[in-house]
Amino acid sequence: MPLINCDDVRYRLGANAIDFPDAMLNSIAFIPDAEAWLTVKLGYSPDTLTGTALTAARVAMICYVAKKALTSAPAPGVEGGPVSLTPAGQADKDRVIKALDKEIAEKLRVLGIKVSFASAVDTGNYNEVSSAW
């Protein structure tokens, strides 16, 4: 059972299921990737954690998925059925990404993981950003 769910991520972003549907967040590139990412960082499965360490791990994963979801937002003018999505502006994305990076770093430090990255903006290539962690 995953440590986080779609609602956790949407709540962190102040979003809804239309903006970030379950199918997207549950796909291999989002919530499962966050669990794999944190397992690699820790060197063991995060589901063995308890108490404040478990809370820190969950928050780090939520922020990790939120950042990936935000950088996967649609291009301007994308329409699906009767819905037309208006993505956040780049300045807003940059501000949120910077806050998410800071929160991820804080939670990783709580878990004893040394963090040595400074990613304040989206490079457009999420693999490039995440590999710096």
C-alpha positions in Angstrom: 0.0 0.0 0.0 1.5 3.4 -0.9 2.5 5.8 1.8 0.8 8.6 0.1 -2.3 9.0 -2.1 -3.6 11.3 -4.8 -5.6 13.4 -2.4 -2.4 14.1 -0.4 -0.8 15.5 -3.5 -3.8 17.5 -4.7 -4.3 19.0 -1.2 -0.6 20.1 -1.1 -1.1 21.9 -4.4 -4.6 23.2 -3.6 -5.8 21.4 -6.8 -8.6 19.1 -7.7 -9.1 15.8 -9.6 -9.7 17.6 -12.9 -6.3 19.3 -12.7 -4.4 16.2 -11.4 -6.5 13.0 -12.0 -5.9 9.8 -10.1 -4.8 8.0 -13.3 -2.0 10.5 -13.7 -0.8 10.5 -10.1 -1.0 6.8 -9.7 0.9 6.2 -12.9 4.5 4.8 -12.6 6.0 8.3 -13.1 4.4 9.9 -10.0 3.5 8.1 -6.7 5.4 4.8 -7.5 8.4 6.9 -8.6 8.3 8.8 -5.3 8.4 5.6 -3.3 11.3 4.3 -5.4 13.2 7.7 -5.1 12.9 7.7 -1.4 13.8 4.1 -1.0 17.0 4.8 -3.0 17.7 7.9 -0.9 17.2 6.0 2.4 18.8 2.7 1.4 15.7 0.9 2.7 11.9 0.9 2.3 10.3 4.0 3.8 7.3 1.9 5.0 9.5 0.6 7.8 9.6 4.1 9.3 7.5 5.2 12.3 6.6 8.4 14.1 8.1 11.7 13.0 10.4 9.9 10.5 7.4 8.4 8.7 5.7 11.8 8.6 8.9 13.4 7.2 9.1 10.7 4.6 5.5 11.1 3.6 5.8 14.9 3.3 9.0 14.5 1.2 7.1 12.1 -1.1 4.1 14.4 -1.4 6.3 17.3 -2.3 8.3 15.3 -4.8 5.1 14.1 -6.6 3.6 17.6 -6.4 6.7 19.1 -8.1 6.5 16.4 -10.9 2.8 17.0 -11.3 3.2 20.8 -11.5 6.0 20.5 -14.1 3.7 18.2 -16.1 0.9 20.7 -16.4 -0.6 21.1 -19.9 0.5 23.7 -22.5 -1.7 26.8 -22.9 -5.0 26.1 -24.8 -5.1 22.3 -24.0 -8.7 21.1 -24.2 -10.2 17.8 -23.2 -13.9 17.3 -23.8 -15.8 20.3 -22.4 -12.8 21.3 -20.2 -10.2 23.8 -21.2 -7.2 23.9 -18.8 -5.3 27.1 -18.1 -1.9 26.2 -16.7 -0.1 28.2 -14.0 2.2 30.9 -15.3 6.0 30.1 -15.2 6.6 32.7 -12.4 4.0 31.0 -10.2 5.5 27.5 -11.1 9.0 28.8 -10.2 7.8 30.1 -6.8 6.0 26.8 -5.9 8.9 24.7 -7.2 11.3 26.6 -5.0 9.0 26.1 -2.0 8.7 22.4 -2.7 12.4 22.0 -3.2 13.0 23.6 0.2 10.4 21.4 1.9 11.8 18.3 0.3 15.3 19.3 1.5 14.1 19.9 5.0 12.4 16.6 5.3 15.3 14.7 3.8 17.6 16.3 6.4 15.2 15.1 9.1 15.7 11.6 7.7 19.4 12.0 7.9 19.9 12.4 4.2 22.5 15.0 3.1 21.0 17.3 0.5 23.4 19.2 -1.8 21.3 20.7 -4.6 19.9 24.1 -5.4 17.1 23.8 -7.8 14.9 27.0 -7.8 13.5 26.8 -11.3 12.1 24.1 -13.6 14.5 23.3 -16.3 11.8 21.7 -18.4 13.6 18.3 -18.0 12.4 16.8 -14.8 15.0 13.9 -15.0 17.7 16.5 -14.9 16.3 18.2 -11.8 15.6 15.0 -9.9 19.0 13.5 -10.7 20.6 16.4 -8.8 19.0 15.0 -5.6 
